[in-house]
Amino acid sequence: MGKLAGSWAARRRLVLAALLLAPLLVVTAGPSRAHAAEPPTTILRVPLDISYFLPCANGGAGEIVNVSGTFMMVFHSSIDETGGTHIKLLEVQQRVAGFGETTGDRYVSTFVNLFNYNDSSALTSTQQVVFRITGPGPGNDALIRIVNHSTRNANGTMTVAFDTITLECEATSP
């Protein structure tokens, strides 16, 4: 699971970097706020080429899977009348597939990441990730879910914080 966790850590760093950089893109590429009816939305398409260890593959022995394709990020940010910041991010994979290094089996990957951030008098941040990799035959499929949430009240005290990660290998027989 170490390589898989490393992949998620790298992906999270990429998402966080995009969150930090996207407001700059929005400010420079979007219309002037004085003339815009709606805050700008930014769409980024980023090439994806990643390898990770899939423990469900190769009859349960696992294998390294190399996939490539594109992931698309739709980023929307706004500032409300009180100065609160609101960010919504949707990330999906597009045509992502690859092969196992040991078996040569073909895998198809799907990924959806929803992220919401609101910072006004209180701060809330919620992220939901569903990642599915599908391979040939029974037992090669995996489903990974990540849910995290945090809430900080107006006094700056963290009142809610959790991070849940699950990995399920799909049925071993049809």
C-alpha positions as CSV (number, residue, x, y, z in Angstrom):
1,M,0.0,0.0,0.0
2,G,3.1,2.3,0.3
3,K,3.3,3.1,-3.4
4,L,-0.5,3.6,-3.6
5,A,-0.3,5.9,-0.6
6,G,2.6,7.7,-2.2
7,S,0.6,8.2,-5.4
8,W,-2.3,9.7,-3.4
9,A,0.1,12.0,-1.6
10,A,1.5,13.2,-4.9
11,R,-1.9,13.7,-6.3
12,R,-3.0,15.7,-3.2
13,R,0.1,17.9,-3.5
14,L,-0.8,18.5,-7.2
15,V,-4.4,19.4,-6.3
16,L,-3.2,21.7,-3.5
17,A,-0.7,23.3,-5.9
18,A,-3.5,23.8,-8.4
19,L,-5.7,25.3,-5.7
20,L,-3.0,27.8,-4.8
21,L,-2.2,28.7,-8.5
22,A,-5.7,28.7,-9.9
23,P,-6.7,32.0,-8.2
24,L,-3.8,33.6,-10.0
25,L,-5.0,32.1,-13.3
26,V,-8.5,33.3,-12.6
27,V,-7.4,36.8,-11.8
28,T,-5.2,37.1,-14.8
29,A,-7.4,35.2,-17.3
30,G,-10.9,36.1,-16.1
31,P,-12.9,39.2,-16.8
32,S,-12.8,42.1,-14.4
33,R,-15.0,41.6,-11.4
34,A,-16.6,45.0,-11.9
35,H,-18.0,43.9,-15.3
36,A,-18.5,40.2,-14.6
37,A,-21.9,38.8,-13.7
38,E,-20.4,35.6,-12.5
39,P,-17.0,34.8,-11.0
40,P,-14.7,33.1,-13.5
41,T,-14.3,29.4,-13.8
42,T,-11.0,27.9,-14.9
43,I,-10.7,24.5,-16.7
44,L,-7.3,22.8,-16.8
45,R,-6.5,19.6,-18.7
46,V,-3.3,18.0,-17.3
47,P,-1.5,15.0,-18.8
48,L,-1.4,12.1,-16.4
49,D,1.3,9.4,-16.4
50,I,1.5,7.5,-13.1
51,S,2.5,4.2,-11.7
52,Y,1.2,2.6,-8.5
53,F,1.0,-0.7,-6.7
54,L,-2.4,-2.4,-7.0
55,P,-2.7,-5.0,-4.2
56,C,-5.8,-6.7,-5.8
57,A,-4.1,-7.5,-9.1
58,N,-2.2,-10.7,-10.1
59,G,-4.3,-13.1,-8.1
60,G,-3.9,-11.1,-4.9
61,A,-0.1,-10.9,-5.2
62,G,-0.4,-7.4,-6.5
63,E,1.5,-5.6,-9.2
64,I,2.6,-2.2,-10.3
65,V,0.2,-0.7,-12.8
66,N,1.3,2.1,-15.2
67,V,-1.6,4.3,-16.5
68,S,-1.7,7.4,-18.6
69,G,-4.3,9.8,-20.0
70,T,-5.6,13.2,-18.9
71,F,-7.3,14.6,-15.9
72,M,-9.5,17.6,-16.1
73,M,-9.9,20.2,-13.3
74,V,-12.8,22.6,-13.2
75,F,-12.0,25.3,-10.6
76,H,-14.4,28.0,-9.5
77,S,-13.7,30.6,-6.9
78,S,-15.5,33.6,-5.6
79,I,-15.4,36.2,-2.9
80,D,-18.6,37.1,-1.2
81,E,-19.7,40.6,0.0
82,T,-18.2,40.0,3.4
83,G,-14.8,39.0,2.0
84,G,-15.3,35.3,2.5
85,T,-13.6,33.0,0.0
86,H,-15.4,30.1,-1.7
87,I,-13.7,27.5,-3.8
88,K,-15.2,24.5,-5.7
89,L,-13.0,22.0,-7.5
90,L,-14.1,19.1,-9.7
91,E,-11.4,16.7,-11.0
92,V,-12.1,13.8,-13.3
93,Q,-9.9,11.4,-15.3
94,Q,-10.4,11.2,-19.1
95,R,-9.4,8.2,-21.1
96,V,-6.9,6.8,-18.5
97,A,-5.7,3.3,-19.0
98,G,-2.6,1.3,-18.9
99,F,-0.9,-2.1,-18.2
100,G,0.3,-4.2,-15.3
101,E,4.1,-4.6,-15.2
102,T,4.0,-8.3,-14.2
103,T,1.0,-9.7,-16.0
104,G,0.6,-7.3,-18.9
105,D,-3.1,-7.1,-18.1
106,R,-4.9,-3.9,-19.3
107,Y,-6.4,-1.7,-16.6
108,V,-8.9,1.2,-17.0
109,S,-8.9,3.9,-14.3
110,T,-11.7,6.3,-13.3
111,F,-11.3,9.0,-10.7
112,V,-13.6,11.8,-9.4
113,N,-12.5,14.3,-6.8
114,L,-15.0,16.9,-5.4
115,F,-13.5,19.6,-3.2
116,N,-15.4,22.5,-1.5
117,Y,-13.8,25.2,0.6
118,N,-15.5,28.1,2.4
119,D,-13.8,30.6,4.5
120,S,-15.9,33.4,5.9
121,S,-16.4,33.8,9.7
122,A,-15.9,30.0,10.0
123,L,-13.9,27.7,7.7
124,T,-15.2,24.5,6.2
125,S,-13.3,22.2,3.9
126,T,-14.7,18.9,2.4
127,Q,-13.2,16.6,-0.1
128,Q,-14.6,13.3,-1.5
129,V,-12.6,11.1,-3.8
130,V,-13.7,7.9,-5.6
131,F,-11.0,6.0,-7.5
132,R,-11.8,2.8,-9.3
133,I,-9.3,0.6,-11.3
134,T,-10.8,-2.2,-13.4
135,G,-8.8,-5.1,-14.8
136,P,-9.6,-8.3,-16.7
137,G,-11.2,-11.3,-14.9
138,P,-12.4,-11.6,-11.4
139,G,-10.4,-10.1,-8.5
140,N,-8.4,-7.5,-10.4
141,D,-10.7,-4.5,-9.6
142,A,-10.2,-2.1,-6.8
143,L,-12.3,0.8,-5.3
144,I,-10.7,3.5,-3.2
145,R,-12.7,6.1,-1.4
146,I,-11.3,9.1,0.5
147,V,-13.5,11.5,2.5
148,N,-12.1,14.3,4.6
149,H,-13.7,17.3,6.3
150,S,-12.6,20.0,8.6
151,T,-14.5,22.8,10.3
152,R,-12.9,25.7,12.2
153,N,-15.3,28.0,14.1
154,A,-15.0,31.8,14.1
155,N,-12.7,31.7,17.2
156,G,-10.2,29.6,15.2
157,T,-11.0,26.4,17.1
158,M,-11.1,23.2,15.1
159,T,-14.5,21.7,15.8
160,V,-14.6,18.8,13.3
161,A,-11.8,17.0,11.6
162,F,-11.7,13.6,10.0
163,D,-10.0,11.7,7.1
164,T,-11.3,8.3,6.0
165,I,-9.5,6.2,3.4
166,T,-10.8,2.7,2.3
167,L,-9.5,0.3,-0.2
168,E,-11.7,-2.6,-1.4
169,C,-10.7,-5.4,-3.7
170,E,-13.7,-6.3,-5.7
171,A,-15.3,-9.8,-5.9
172,T,-12.8,-12.7,-6.6
173,S,-15.4,-14.7,-8.5
174,P,-18.2,-13.7,-11.0
